[in-house]
Amino acid sequence: MTSLPAAGPALAQAVRPRQWTKNLVVLAAPAFAGELDNIDSVVRTLLTVVLFTFAASAVYLVNDVLDVVEDRAHPTKRLRPIAAGRLAPRIAVGVAVLLMIVATGLSLALSWQLAVVVASYCLVNVAYSLVLKDEPVIDIAVIALGFLLRAVAGGVACGIDLSQWFLLIASFGSLYMAAGKRYAELHLEVEEGSVTRPSLSRYSATYLRFVWSTSAALLIMSYSLWAFEISVPGPIPWTELSMAPFVLAVLRYAVDVDAGVAGEPEEIALSDRVLQSFAVIWAAMIVLAIYG
């Protein structure tokens, strides 16, 4: 019987540390609200990133336990520790429950509203792993909701009133990445000649292209309207200028989606140097606009 210490290396892989970059979405609301020059807000935001890292890791473990049969038939997911038999499901479930309790409990110390957001993230994703992953459209909505709850958490942790523009940008951006993820998964499984996820068999490539292209258009429109609305008078209109790298980043990411390689958004973010360049230029402009 494998002990927890012996399972350490496999457990460290199973919590998918490369996907922790998704939790940086928590920084969005405090950054746009100009709160990152406030030490209290910075501490609360970073703690929230850690809490979502715990919660997300727990969700990954639960998902891999429940998907073990499908993962073993998948060309790449079969290498995950639980599917490969290197991590016992009972240990994974035990650690997942502990991480969820810790994440929710510590978030309560910051605010009850944040605890509700973190608990909702855990519950929705467990429901996704149990049932919702097999329901077309709903599965995409739940994936998008995971990104959206991260964005909302940053605002809630710092007591920020989230604007309608922020929520629209976060919602359409989340849907854009979620639909792109499903498109890439369908693309890969069709190439391999077998579809292991039931919901994928009910999607077509043209439908998923429609969803992510529509959400991309709405994302760009929402961001552009926001950029003009918050424009601050000055010699250089940084918010308006930031639309250029933002749109180019969306279009660059669409190249990866269209190629069917955006199954894991964090992999694209960590490997696409051109996309990273657009992101750095955009971030620099936003910093100059809000904090300059």
C-alpha positions in Angstrom: 0.0 0.0 0.0 1.6 3.3 -1.1 2.1 5.8 1.6 1.7 9.6 1.1 5.4 10.4 1.3 6.2 7.7 -1.3 3.5 9.1 -3.5 5.0 12.6 -3.3 6.6 12.9 -6.8 3.5 11.5 -8.5 1.3 13.8 -6.4 3.4 16.8 -7.3 2.8 16.0 -11.0 -0.9 15.2 -10.5 -1.7 18.7 -9.2 -0.4 20.1 -12.5 1.9 22.9 -11.4 2.2 24.2 -15.0 -1.5 25.0 -14.9 -1.1 27.2 -11.8 -0.4 30.1 -14.2 -4.2 30.3 -14.8 -4.5 31.6 -11.2 -2.7 34.8 -12.1 -6.1 35.9 -13.5 -6.8 36.8 -9.9 -4.5 39.8 -10.4 -6.7 41.3 -13.1 -9.3 43.2 -11.0 -6.9 44.7 -8.5 -4.5 45.7 -11.3 -7.2 47.4 -13.4 -8.6 49.1 -10.3 -5.2 50.6 -9.5 -4.8 48.7 -6.3 -1.4 47.1 -6.8 0.3 50.1 -5.3 -1.5 49.4 -2.0 0.4 46.9 0.1 -2.7 45.5 1.8 -4.4 44.8 -1.5 -1.2 43.2 -2.9 -1.0 40.8 0.1 -4.7 39.9 -0.1 -4.4 39.4 -3.9 -1.4 37.1 -3.6 -3.0 35.1 -0.8 -6.0 34.7 -3.1 -3.8 33.4 -5.8 -2.4 30.8 -3.4 -5.9 29.8 -2.3 -7.0 29.3 -5.9 -3.9 27.2 -6.4 -5.0 24.9 -3.6 -8.5 24.8 -4.9 -7.5 24.2 -8.5 -5.1 21.5 -7.5 -7.8 19.7 -5.6 -10.1 19.9 -8.7 -7.4 18.4 -10.9 -7.0 15.5 -8.5 -10.8 14.8 -8.4 -11.1 15.1 -12.1 -8.3 12.7 -12.8 -9.8 10.1 -10.4 -13.2 10.3 -12.0 -11.8 10.4 -15.6 -9.3 7.6 -15.1 -10.9 5.2 -17.6 -11.2 7.9 -20.3 -7.7 9.1 -19.6 -6.2 5.7 -20.1 -7.6 5.7 -23.7 -6.3 9.2 -24.4 -3.0 9.6 -26.3 -1.4 12.0 -23.8 -3.6 11.9 -20.7 -2.8 8.2 -20.2 0.6 9.4 -18.9 -1.0 11.3 -15.9 0.0 9.7 -12.6 -3.5 8.3 -11.6 -4.2 7.0 -15.1 -0.7 5.5 -15.3 -1.1 3.8 -11.9 1.6 5.8 -10.1 -0.8 7.5 -7.7 -3.5 5.7 -5.8 -7.0 7.2 -6.2 -7.6 7.1 -2.4 -4.6 9.3 -1.8 -5.6 11.7 -4.5 -9.1 12.0 -3.1 -7.9 12.5 0.4 -5.4 15.2 -0.6 -8.1 16.9 -2.7 -10.6 17.1 0.1 -7.9 18.5 2.4 -6.9 21.2 -0.1 -10.6 22.2 -0.6 -11.1 22.5 3.1 -7.9 24.6 3.5 -8.7 26.8 0.6 -12.2 27.5 1.7 -11.3 27.9 5.4 -8.4 30.3 4.8 -10.5 32.4 2.3 -13.1 32.8 5.0 -10.3 34.6 7.1 -10.1 37.2 4.3 -13.9 37.6 3.8 -17.0 35.5 3.7 -17.6 36.7 0.1 -14.3 35.3 -1.0 -15.1 32.0 0.8 -18.3 31.8 -1.3 -16.4 32.3 -4.5 -13.8 29.7 -3.6 -16.4 27.2 -2.4 -18.4 27.8 -5.6 -15.4 27.1 -7.7 -14.8 23.8 -5.9 -18.5 22.7 -6.0 -19.0 23.6 -9.7 -15.9 21.8 -10.8 -16.7 18.7 -8.8 -20.2 18.8 -10.4 -18.4 19.2 -13.8 -16.2 16.1 -13.1 -19.2 14.0 -12.0 -21.9 15.0 -14.6 -21.5 18.3 -16.4 -18.5 17.4 -18.5 -20.7 15.2 -20.7 -23.2 17.9 -21.4 -22.4 19.9 -24.6 -22.4 23.7 -24.1 -22.7 23.3 -20.4 -19.2 21.9 -20.2 -17.8 24.9 -22.0 -19.7 27.2 -19.8 -18.3 25.6 -16.7 -14.7 25.8 -18.0 -15.3 29.5 -18.7 -16.8 30.0 -15.3 -13.6 28.7 -13.7 -11.7 31.5 -15.3 -14.4 34.0 -14.5 -14.5 33.1 -10.8 -10.7 33.6 -10.6 -11.2 37.1 -12.0 -14.1 37.9 -9.6 -12.1 36.5 -6.6 -9.4 39.2 -7.0 -12.0 41.9 -6.8 -13.8 40.4 -3.9 -10.6 39.8 -1.9 -9.8 43.6 -2.2 -13.3 44.8 -1.8 -13.4 46.2 -5.3 -16.7 47.0 -7.0 -16.4 45.2 -10.4 -17.6 47.2 -13.3 -19.9 45.8 -16.0 -17.0 46.2 -18.5 -14.6 44.2 -16.4 -17.2 41.4 -16.1 -18.0 41.4 -19.8 -14.3 41.3 -20.7 -13.6 38.5 -18.2 -16.7 36.5 -19.4 -16.0 36.7 -23.1 -12.3 36.1 -22.5 -13.1 33.0 -20.5 -15.5 31.7 -23.1 -12.9 32.4 -25.8 -10.3 30.2 -24.0 -12.8 27.5 -23.0 -14.2 27.1 -26.6 -10.6 27.1 -27.9 -9.7 24.4 -25.5 -12.5 22.2 -26.6 -11.7 22.8 -30.3 -8.1 21.8 -29.7 -9.2 18.6 -27.8 -11.6 17.7 -30.7 -8.9 18.4 -33.2 -6.4 16.1 -31.4 -8.8 13.2 -30.8 -10.1 13.3 -34.4 -6.5 13.1 -35.6 -5.9 10.1 -33.3 -9.0 8.4 -34.6 -10.9 8.1 -31.4 -13.0 10.5 -29.3 -12.8 9.6 -25.6 -14.9 12.4 -24.1 -18.7 11.9 -24.7 -19.4 15.7 -25.1 -16.8 16.0 -27.8 -18.7 13.5 -30.0 -21.6 15.9 -30.0 -19.6 18.9 -31.2 -18.5 19.7 -34.7 -15.4 21.7 -35.5 -17.5 24.3 -37.3 -19.7 24.8 -34.2 -16.7 25.3 -31.8 -15.1 27.7 -34.3 -18.3 29.7 -34.3 -18.3 29.9 -30.5 -14.6 30.9 -30.1 -14.7 33.4 -33.0 -17.9 35.0 -31.7 -16.5 35.3 -28.2 -13.3 36.7 -29.6 -15.3 39.4 -31.4 -17.3 40.3 -28.3 -14.1 40.3 -26.2 -12.4 42.8 -28.5 -15.5 45.0 -28.7 -15.9 45.0 -24.9 -12.3 45.8 -24.3 -12.3 48.6 -26.9 -15.4 50.2 -25.4 -13.8 50.0 -21.9 -10.5 51.5 -23.2 -12.3 54.5 -24.6 -14.5 54.9 -21.5 -11.7 55.0 -18.9 -9.4 57.1 -21.1 -7.5 59.7 -19.1 -6.6 63.0 -20.7 -2.9 63.3 -21.3 -0.2 63.6 -24.0 -0.4 59.9 -24.8 -3.7 58.0 -24.9 -2.3 54.7 -23.4 -5.6 53.0 -22.9 -6.7 53.5 -26.5 -3.2 52.5 -27.8 -3.4 49.3 -25.7 -6.1 48.1 -28.0 -3.5 47.3 -30.6 -1.4 44.7 -28.7 -4.6 43.4 -27.1 -6.2 42.7 -30.4 -3.0 41.2 -31.8 -2.7 38.9 -28.8 -6.3 37.7 -29.3 -5.5 37.1 -33.0 -2.2 35.4 -32.2 -3.9 33.0 -29.7 -6.5 32.3 -32.4 -3.7 31.0 -34.6 -2.9 28.4 -31.9 -6.6 27.6 -31.5 -7.1 27.1 -35.2 -4.0 24.8 -35.3 -5.6 22.7 -32.6 -2.8 23.2 -30.1 -4.6 25.2 -27.5 -5.9 22.3 -25.4 -4.0 23.7 -22.5 -4.0 27.5 -22.5 -1.1 27.8 -20.1 1.1 25.8 -22.4 0.5 28.4 -25.1 1.1 31.3 -22.7 4.4 29.7 -21.6 5.7 28.8 -25.0 4.5 31.3 -27.6 7.2 34.1 -27.5 5.2 36.3 -29.9 2.1 36.1 -27.8 4.2 36.9 -24.7 5.7 40.0 -26.4 2.2 41.3 -27.2 1.2 40.6 -23.6 4.2 42.5 -22.2 3.6 45.5 -24.4 -0.1 45.6 -23.5 0.7 45.3 -19.8 3.3 48.1 -20.0 0.7 50.4 -21.6 -1.9 49.5 -19.0 0.6 50.2 -16.2 1.4 53.6 -17.7 -2.3 54.4 -18.1 -3.4 53.4 -14.6 -0.3 53.9 -12.5 1.7 56.4 -14.6 
